[in-house]
Amino acid sequence: MAKAPIVLAVDTSELKTAIAWVKATQDSISVYKLGLEFFLTFGSDGVRAIQDETDSDIFLDLKLHDIPHTVNGAATAISNLHPKYLTVHASGGAAMIKAAAEAVPNTLITGVTILTSLGDSDLELIGYRKPTLESAVALAKLATLSGSRAIVCSPLEITAIRKEIGADPVIITPGVRPKGSENTDDQVRVMTPADAISAGASLVVIGRPITQSWANGSSAMKERAAQIAAQVLIN
C-alpha cells in the first residue's frame, strides 16, 4: 500500500519511543511532525535521529512568531536539518513570513492560520474583528502572498482557503479524527481525514488515534496506522 497523506504527530517525551513509533508506522505515514516540545527536549540531534529511521518527510512544527530578524535567525539555525515543512504563525505578518522563507528557500514555510483549539468566542476575546472562517482565509492569503508555500488550517476552513489561494499551496489540516474516534481531545473544529482530503486538504495531521495503540505494542500500532491510512487512501 502506498503511504497515505498523513502527518503523524510524534508527541512523546521519550526519544526511543519516538523512534519506535516511526519504525512501526513508516510504511503508511508520509510525514512526521516534530513539535516544539520535541525540539526543546531533543534538539537537532533528535530530529536527525528520526531522519535516520525513515525516508518520510519531516514537519518541524515550531510555530515561529517574532520580529522578522529573529525569525530569520531561528529559521537559519535549523536550515541544516532540511525539514520539508517549517511552521510560522501567519499572524506574525508579511515581513516575518518573508524573512523565514528567505532563510530556508528549500523548506516549505507553512503559515499557521487559526489554531484548531480556538473558536469564534476565543477570537473575540483575543481581539480579532472577524470570526474563525474569515480570519483563517485572510491569514492564509497573507501568508501565501508573503512566501508561504503551505498553510495550516482547520478542516472547516479548507474549502474557502483552497478557493482563495488556488491549487498549488499545500494545505495541512489538524483537527481530524478517524471514524470511531470519540475523543476530540483539545480540538474544537474537527472532521474525518477522508472528508478533509475530499474538501481539498493535501495532508491531514493525526496523533493520538494512532499513537495510543502503542500501549498494545508495535504490531498493533502498525496495524492501526494502516487502517487509518486505508480510510484516507480510499479517496
Order of alpha helices (4+ residues) and beta strands (2+ residues): beta-alpha-beta-alpha-beta-alpha-beta-alpha-beta-alpha-alpha-beta-alpha-beta-alpha-beta-alpha-alpha
